[in-house]
Amino acid sequence: MQPERGNWSGFITLPAMRMRSGAAADPLIARADEIVEEDADSFVVGTEDGVLINSRRRPFLCTVAARFDAYLPNRPNGHSLAV
């Protein structure tokens, strides 16, 4: 899918993440790939070197970001502190 430029913001470059964090970024990059593959509602779209976030879906972005929270499954109330 080719995103319309005006509807997309919040570009995350995965190579930059890898360069900054080394091998520690690998699980996050793998999770980002999973999120892009599973996204049927156009919250995010994968590009050659990263992920674009749909600005029209920004109010729901915490839902996507919560998937990166390693502590969320252990929270009894189901709320993320980090997001």
Stockholm file with secondary structure:
# STOCKHOLM 1.0

chainA/1-83         MQPERGNWSGFITLPAMRMRSGAAADPLIARADEIVEEDADSFVVGTEDGVLINSRRRPFLCTVAARFDAYLPNRPNGHSLAV
#=GR chainA/1-83 SS CCCCGGGEEEEEEHHHHHHHHGGGGHHHHHHHHHHHHHCCSSSEEECSSEEEEEGGGGGGHHHHHGGGCTTGGGCTTCCCSCC
#=GC SS_cons        CCCCGGGEEEEEEHHHHHHHHGGGGHHHHHHHHHHHHHCCSSSEEECSSEEEEEGGGGGGHHHHHGGGCTTGGGCTTCCCSCC
//
